[in-house]
Amino acid sequence: MPARSLVLLIAALLLGGLAAFVYVQDSSLVLLREHLDHPFAFSVLACTLIALAALGLRWKWLRALVIILAGLAGSGVLLIGLFFAALGSKEDIGFVDGPDSYRVRLERSMAGLGPDSITWLSLRRDHGLFSREWHVACFNGDDPADAYESVRWTGARSLEIRVNDERHFLIPLDPGTGRPLTTVALNC
C-alpha cells in the first residue's frame, strides 16, 4: 500500500473516531457543541477518505469492493444525517440576558410531524473559548396549559420559568460552576 493511501486511511480512522466521540459525548462546552457536533459529516468524510485510500490498492477487485462499500456507507450516513437534521432542527428565538455573563437561550422545534412545537431553554455562561451551555427546560405545546410563557432572573443564581397555566418553576444554579441544579420537562 502506498504511503499516500496509508495516510488517508489513518486520517479516515481518526475522523471516524471523532465522529463516534462527538455522537456519544454530550459536552457543555459551546465550542464543541456548536462547531464540532457534526458526526454525520465527519462520517461521510471518513468514507470518502477510505474510498480515496482504496485507489492505491494493488488488487482491482479489492479496490472496487472497498470503493463500492465506502460509497454505500457514505450515502447511507448522508441520508440518515439529513433525516435527523430535518427532524431535529431548532430555530433560535432569542436570548434573555442575566447577571454577569449568563444568558438564557430560547429555541423552538417542531414536535414530530404535528403542528405542535417544543420550546427548549438552555443556560449559557459566556467565557470566551471556555463558554458553557447547559440544558434547563423543555416545554411541549401539545397541551396549551404546559406551553412555555416566560423566563426571568429572580436573583444572581436563580431563574423562574412560567407556563401558560401560571405554574412556575424555580431553577437554582450551582454557585461554583453556574450549572443548573434542576431541570424541567413537560411532555418532552
C-alpha positions as CSV (number, residue, x, y, z in Angstrom):
1,M,0.0,0.0,0.0
2,P,1.5,3.4,-1.0
3,A,2.3,5.9,1.8
4,R,-0.5,8.3,0.4
5,S,-3.1,5.6,0.9
6,L,-1.8,4.8,4.4
7,V,-2.0,8.4,5.4
8,L,-5.6,8.7,4.0
9,L,-6.6,5.5,5.9
10,I,-5.2,6.8,9.1
11,A,-7.0,10.2,8.6
12,A,-10.2,8.3,7.9
13,L,-9.9,6.3,11.1
14,L,-9.2,9.4,13.1
15,L,-12.3,11.1,11.6
16,G,-14.4,8.1,12.2
17,G,-13.3,8.1,15.9
18,L,-14.0,11.8,16.2
19,A,-17.5,11.2,14.7
20,A,-18.2,8.4,17.2
21,F,-16.9,10.5,20.1
22,V,-19.0,13.6,19.1
23,Y,-22.1,11.4,18.6
24,V,-21.7,9.7,22.1
25,Q,-20.3,12.6,24.2
26,D,-22.5,15.4,25.2
27,S,-20.3,18.3,26.1
28,S,-21.3,21.6,27.8
29,L,-18.5,23.5,26.0
30,V,-20.1,25.8,23.4
31,L,-17.1,25.4,21.1
32,L,-17.6,21.6,20.9
33,R,-21.3,21.8,20.8
34,E,-21.7,24.3,18.0
35,H,-18.6,23.7,15.9
36,L,-17.7,20.1,16.2
37,D,-21.1,18.5,16.7
38,H,-21.3,17.1,13.2
39,P,-20.9,13.3,13.5
40,F,-22.6,12.6,10.2
41,A,-20.5,15.0,8.2
42,F,-17.3,13.5,9.8
43,S,-18.6,10.0,8.9
44,V,-19.2,10.9,5.3
45,L,-15.8,12.5,5.1
46,A,-14.2,9.3,6.6
47,C,-16.0,7.2,4.0
48,T,-14.7,9.5,1.2
49,L,-11.1,9.2,2.5
50,I,-11.4,5.4,2.7
51,A,-12.5,5.4,-1.0
52,L,-9.6,7.6,-1.9
53,A,-7.2,5.4,0.1
54,A,-8.5,2.3,-1.8
55,L,-7.3,3.8,-5.1
56,G,-3.8,2.8,-4.1
57,L,-4.7,-0.9,-3.5
58,R,-2.9,-3.4,-5.8
59,W,-5.8,-5.8,-6.5
60,K,-8.5,-4.4,-8.7
61,W,-11.3,-6.5,-7.2
62,L,-10.4,-5.4,-3.7
63,R,-10.1,-1.8,-4.8
64,A,-13.6,-1.9,-6.4
65,L,-15.1,-3.6,-3.4
66,V,-13.7,-1.1,-0.9
67,I,-14.8,1.9,-3.1
68,I,-18.3,0.5,-3.5
69,L,-18.7,-0.3,0.2
70,A,-17.3,3.1,1.2
71,G,-19.7,4.8,-1.3
72,L,-22.7,2.9,0.0
73,A,-21.8,3.6,3.6
74,G,-21.2,7.3,2.9
75,S,-24.5,7.6,1.1
76,G,-26.4,5.8,3.9
77,V,-24.8,8.0,6.5
78,L,-25.6,11.1,4.5
79,L,-29.3,10.1,4.2
80,I,-29.6,9.3,7.9
81,G,-27.9,12.6,8.8
82,L,-30.3,14.6,6.5
83,F,-33.3,12.8,8.1
84,F,-32.1,13.6,11.6
85,A,-31.3,17.2,10.6
86,A,-34.8,17.7,9.3
87,L,-36.5,16.2,12.4
88,G,-34.1,17.7,15.0
89,S,-33.7,21.2,13.6
90,K,-34.2,24.0,16.1
91,E,-34.6,27.7,15.4
92,D,-33.3,30.4,17.7
93,I,-36.0,32.5,19.3
94,G,-33.5,34.7,21.2
95,F,-31.7,35.2,24.5
96,V,-32.7,36.6,27.9
97,D,-29.7,38.4,29.4
98,G,-28.9,37.7,33.0
99,P,-26.4,38.8,35.6
100,D,-22.7,38.8,34.8
101,S,-22.0,36.6,31.8
102,Y,-25.2,34.5,31.9
103,R,-27.9,34.3,29.3
104,V,-30.9,32.0,28.7
105,R,-31.1,30.7,25.2
106,L,-34.6,30.1,23.8
107,E,-35.1,27.7,20.8
108,R,-38.1,26.2,19.2
109,S,-38.5,23.0,17.2
110,M,-41.4,21.1,15.8
111,A,-42.8,18.2,17.9
112,G,-42.7,15.3,15.5
113,L,-44.8,15.7,12.4
114,G,-47.7,17.6,14.0
115,P,-48.4,21.3,14.4
116,D,-47.1,21.4,17.9
117,S,-43.9,23.0,18.9
118,I,-41.4,22.4,21.6
119,T,-39.6,25.2,23.4
120,W,-36.1,24.5,24.6
121,L,-34.3,26.6,27.2
122,S,-30.6,26.4,27.9
123,L,-28.3,28.4,30.2
124,R,-25.2,29.9,28.6
125,R,-22.2,31.2,30.5
126,D,-20.0,33.3,28.2
127,H,-16.3,32.9,28.9
128,G,-14.5,33.1,25.5
129,L,-13.3,29.7,24.4
130,F,-14.5,28.1,27.6
131,S,-18.1,29.3,27.3
132,R,-20.5,26.6,28.5
133,E,-24.2,25.9,27.8
134,W,-26.5,23.6,29.8
135,H,-30.0,22.3,29.2
136,V,-32.5,23.9,31.5
137,A,-36.0,23.1,30.3
138,C,-38.2,21.7,27.6
139,F,-41.9,22.5,27.1
140,N,-44.2,20.8,24.6
141,G,-47.0,23.0,23.3
142,D,-49.2,19.8,22.9
143,D,-51.2,20.8,25.9
144,P,-51.8,24.6,25.9
145,A,-51.5,24.7,29.8
146,D,-48.0,23.3,29.6
147,A,-46.7,25.7,26.9
148,Y,-43.8,28.0,27.7
149,E,-44.8,31.6,28.6
150,S,-41.8,33.4,30.1
151,V,-38.5,33.2,31.9
152,R,-36.9,35.8,34.2
153,W,-34.0,36.0,36.6
154,T,-35.0,36.1,40.3
155,G,-31.5,36.6,41.5
156,A,-27.9,36.3,40.7
157,R,-28.1,32.5,40.9
158,S,-31.7,31.5,40.1
159,L,-34.3,31.5,37.3
160,E,-38.0,31.4,37.2
161,I,-39.8,29.8,34.3
162,R,-43.6,30.2,33.8
163,V,-46.0,28.2,31.7
164,N,-49.4,29.2,30.4
165,D,-51.5,27.9,33.4
166,E,-49.5,30.2,35.8
167,R,-47.3,27.4,37.2
168,H,-43.8,28.5,37.8
169,F,-40.5,26.5,38.2
170,L,-37.6,27.8,40.1
171,I,-34.2,26.8,38.8
172,P,-31.3,27.3,41.2
173,L,-27.8,27.5,39.8
174,D,-24.7,25.9,41.4
175,P,-22.7,28.7,43.0
176,G,-19.3,27.2,41.9
177,T,-19.9,26.1,38.3
178,G,-23.1,28.0,37.4
179,R,-24.7,24.8,36.2
180,P,-28.5,24.4,36.8
181,L,-29.2,22.2,39.8
182,T,-32.6,21.2,38.4
183,T,-34.3,20.9,35.0
184,V,-37.9,20.9,33.9
185,A,-39.5,18.8,31.2
186,L,-43.2,18.9,30.4
187,N,-44.4,16.4,27.8
188,C,-40.9,16.2,26.2
